[in-house]
Amino acid sequence: MNKFDKISVANEARIELHDVLNLTGAEVSINVLPAGASVPFVHSHKCNEEIYAILDGKGYAVIDGKKVDLTAGDWVRISPAAKRQFFASADTAIKYICIQVKENSLEGYTMTDAVV
């Protein structure tokens, strides 16, 4: 029995990895917005913070009414209650990963959770 799951992700506009990787502590999605496109809704969460990693391109997010410019290499953490919406720039697509986890749930990490 494998203690891991592996998939390859092609060029889909959006894929959620929760089911395909059997995730038990987080939701991870890979997203691509074409130039000039946006997520079609403003949203927040009840319990989960989101961490966004911008992989390619540029765009911006509007977070609680504030415009935040985004470009490849940027990372953004957004608390659950913050209202957010993402946009690609007018001339460039944006590709990003969104990691969703329960706020304040981290009990150990790297050196404190590793078993050698």
C-alpha positions as CSV (number, residue, x, y, z in Angstrom):
1,M,0.0,0.0,0.0
2,N,1.4,3.4,-1.0
3,K,1.8,6.1,1.5
4,F,1.7,8.8,-1.1
5,D,-0.4,9.9,-4.1
6,K,0.9,11.5,-7.3
7,I,-0.8,13.2,-10.2
8,S,0.3,15.3,-13.2
9,V,-1.5,18.6,-13.9
10,A,-1.8,19.7,-17.5
11,N,-3.1,23.1,-18.5
12,E,-6.5,23.1,-17.0
13,A,-8.0,26.4,-16.0
14,R,-8.6,25.1,-12.5
15,I,-8.0,21.9,-10.6
16,E,-8.7,21.2,-6.9
17,L,-6.4,18.6,-5.5
18,H,-8.4,17.6,-2.4
19,D,-10.0,14.6,-3.9
20,V,-7.3,13.5,-6.5
21,L,-4.5,13.5,-3.9
22,N,-6.7,12.4,-0.9
23,L,-5.8,15.5,1.1
24,T,-6.9,15.3,4.7
25,G,-5.6,18.6,6.2
26,A,-5.8,21.2,3.4
27,E,-7.4,22.1,0.1
28,V,-5.0,23.1,-2.8
29,S,-6.1,24.4,-6.1
30,I,-4.2,25.4,-9.2
31,N,-5.8,28.3,-11.1
32,V,-5.2,30.1,-14.4
33,L,-7.1,33.3,-15.3
34,P,-6.7,34.4,-18.9
35,A,-5.7,38.0,-19.6
36,G,-8.6,40.3,-18.7
37,A,-10.5,37.6,-16.7
38,S,-11.4,37.5,-13.1
39,V,-12.8,35.1,-10.5
40,P,-16.5,35.9,-11.0
41,F,-17.4,36.4,-7.4
42,V,-16.2,38.0,-4.1
43,H,-15.9,35.6,-1.3
44,S,-14.6,35.0,2.2
45,H,-14.5,31.9,4.4
46,K,-15.9,30.8,7.8
47,C,-12.7,29.1,9.2
48,N,-10.1,28.7,6.5
49,E,-7.2,31.1,5.7
50,E,-5.9,31.0,2.2
51,I,-2.3,31.2,1.0
52,Y,-1.8,32.2,-2.6
53,A,1.5,31.6,-4.6
54,I,1.7,33.5,-7.8
55,L,3.5,31.1,-10.3
56,D,3.3,33.1,-13.5
57,G,2.0,36.3,-15.1
58,K,0.5,39.2,-13.3
59,G,-2.7,40.6,-12.0
60,Y,-4.2,41.9,-8.8
61,A,-6.5,41.0,-5.9
62,V,-9.1,43.2,-4.2
63,I,-8.9,42.3,-0.5
64,D,-11.4,44.1,1.7
65,G,-11.6,46.9,-0.9
66,K,-7.8,47.3,-1.2
67,K,-6.1,46.6,-4.6
68,V,-3.1,44.4,-4.2
69,D,-0.8,44.1,-7.3
70,L,0.4,40.5,-7.9
71,T,3.3,39.1,-10.0
72,A,5.2,35.9,-10.3
73,G,7.0,35.1,-7.1
74,D,4.5,36.8,-4.8
75,W,2.9,35.0,-1.8
76,V,-0.2,36.3,0.0
77,R,-2.0,35.1,3.1
78,I,-5.6,36.1,3.6
79,S,-7.5,35.6,6.8
80,P,-10.9,33.9,6.6
81,A,-13.1,36.9,7.1
82,A,-11.4,39.1,4.5
83,K,-13.5,39.6,1.3
84,R,-11.4,38.7,-1.8
85,Q,-11.5,38.6,-5.6
86,F,-8.7,37.9,-8.1
87,F,-8.1,39.5,-11.5
88,A,-5.6,38.8,-14.3
89,S,-4.1,41.9,-15.9
90,A,-5.6,43.2,-19.1
91,D,-2.7,41.9,-21.2
92,T,-1.3,38.9,-19.3
93,A,-2.8,35.7,-17.8
94,I,-2.1,34.9,-14.1
95,K,-1.4,31.4,-12.8
96,Y,-1.5,30.7,-9.0
97,I,-1.8,28.1,-6.4
98,C,-4.3,28.5,-3.5
99,I,-3.7,26.6,-0.3
100,Q,-6.6,26.6,2.1
101,V,-6.2,25.5,5.7
102,K,-8.0,26.0,9.0
103,E,-6.8,29.2,10.6
104,N,-4.7,28.6,13.8
105,S,-4.5,24.9,13.2
106,L,-0.8,24.5,12.7
107,E,0.6,22.6,15.7
108,G,4.0,21.6,14.2
109,Y,6.1,22.3,11.2
110,T,9.4,21.2,9.5
111,M,11.8,20.7,12.4
112,T,9.1,20.4,15.2
113,D,7.2,17.8,13.2
114,A,9.9,15.9,11.4
115,V,10.9,12.4,12.6
116,V,14.5,11.5,11.8
